[in-house]
């Protein structure tokens, strides 16, 4: 069963990589040294990245179920 949440990185990401280090599934990468990006297919919505983000820019969003 898929997770009901996923991480989303806000526009104030400072690309520090803290979220990348704590993600248990490697679902987050720093893109072009500018900002983190989340692979929503891999993200399980555990929230570890949000708890570690020093900028407080990562939030958990509800997945929209598709039929």
C-alpha positions as a Markdown table, in Angstrom:
| # | Residue | x | y | z |
|---|---|---|---|---|
| 1 | Unk | 0.0 | 0.0 | 0.0 |
| 2 | Unk | 1.3 | 3.4 | -0.9 |
| 3 | Unk | 2.0 | 6.1 | 1.7 |
| 4 | Unk | -0.6 | 8.7 | 2.1 |
| 5 | Unk | 2.0 | 11.5 | 2.3 |
| 6 | Unk | 5.0 | 12.7 | 0.5 |
| 7 | Unk | 7.7 | 15.4 | 1.2 |
| 8 | Unk | 7.6 | 18.7 | -0.7 |
| 9 | Unk | 10.5 | 21.1 | -0.7 |
| 10 | Unk | 9.6 | 24.8 | -0.5 |
| 11 | Unk | 11.2 | 27.7 | -2.5 |
| 12 | Unk | 13.5 | 28.7 | 0.4 |
| 13 | Unk | 15.7 | 25.6 | 0.2 |
| 14 | Unk | 19.3 | 26.4 | 0.8 |
| 15 | Unk | 20.6 | 23.1 | -0.8 |
| 16 | Unk | 22.5 | 22.1 | 2.4 |
| 17 | Unk | 21.9 | 18.4 | 1.8 |
| 18 | Unk | 20.7 | 17.6 | 5.4 |
| 19 | Unk | 17.6 | 16.1 | 4.0 |
| 20 | Unk | 19.5 | 13.9 | 1.6 |
| 21 | Unk | 21.6 | 12.5 | 4.4 |
| 22 | Unk | 18.6 | 11.4 | 6.5 |
| 23 | Unk | 16.3 | 10.1 | 3.8 |
| 24 | Unk | 16.1 | 6.3 | 4.3 |
| 25 | Unk | 15.1 | 5.6 | 0.7 |
| 26 | Unk | 17.3 | 8.1 | -1.2 |
| 27 | Unk | 14.2 | 9.9 | -2.5 |
| 28 | Unk | 15.8 | 13.4 | -2.2 |
| 29 | Unk | 18.7 | 14.8 | -4.2 |
| 30 | Unk | 20.2 | 18.3 | -4.4 |
| 31 | Unk | 19.5 | 19.5 | -7.9 |
| 32 | Unk | 22.2 | 21.6 | -9.6 |
| 33 | Unk | 23.5 | 22.8 | -6.2 |
| 34 | Unk | 20.4 | 25.1 | -6.0 |
| 35 | Unk | 17.6 | 23.2 | -4.2 |
| 36 | Unk | 16.6 | 19.7 | -3.1 |
| 37 | Unk | 14.1 | 17.7 | -5.2 |
| 38 | Unk | 11.9 | 14.9 | -4.0 |
| 39 | Unk | 11.2 | 11.8 | -6.1 |
| 40 | Unk | 7.6 | 11.4 | -5.0 |
| 41 | Unk | 7.5 | 7.8 | -6.3 |
| 42 | Unk | 10.2 | 6.8 | -3.8 |
| 43 | Unk | 9.2 | 9.0 | -0.9 |
| 44 | Unk | 7.2 | 7.2 | 1.9 |
| 45 | Unk | 6.3 | 10.4 | 3.8 |
| 46 | Unk | 8.3 | 9.4 | 6.9 |
| 47 | Unk | 9.1 | 13.1 | 7.7 |
| 48 | Unk | 12.7 | 12.6 | 8.6 |
| 49 | Unk | 13.8 | 15.2 | 6.1 |
| 50 | Unk | 11.3 | 17.8 | 7.4 |
| 51 | Unk | 12.6 | 17.3 | 10.9 |
| 52 | Unk | 16.2 | 17.8 | 9.8 |
| 53 | Unk | 15.7 | 20.8 | 7.5 |
| 54 | Unk | 17.5 | 23.8 | 9.1 |
| 55 | Unk | 15.5 | 26.2 | 6.8 |
| 56 | Unk | 12.2 | 24.6 | 7.8 |
| 57 | Unk | 11.2 | 24.5 | 4.1 |
| 58 | Unk | 10.2 | 20.8 | 3.8 |
| 59 | Unk | 6.6 | 19.9 | 4.5 |
| 60 | Unk | 4.5 | 16.8 | 4.2 |
| 61 | Unk | 1.6 | 16.8 | 1.7 |
| 62 | Unk | -1.3 | 14.4 | 1.3 |
| 63 | Unk | -1.2 | 12.3 | -1.8 |
| 64 | Unk | -4.2 | 12.6 | -4.1 |
| 65 | Unk | -5.5 | 9.2 | -4.8 |
| 66 | Unk | -6.1 | 8.4 | -8.5 |
| 67 | Unk | -8.3 | 5.6 | -9.7 |
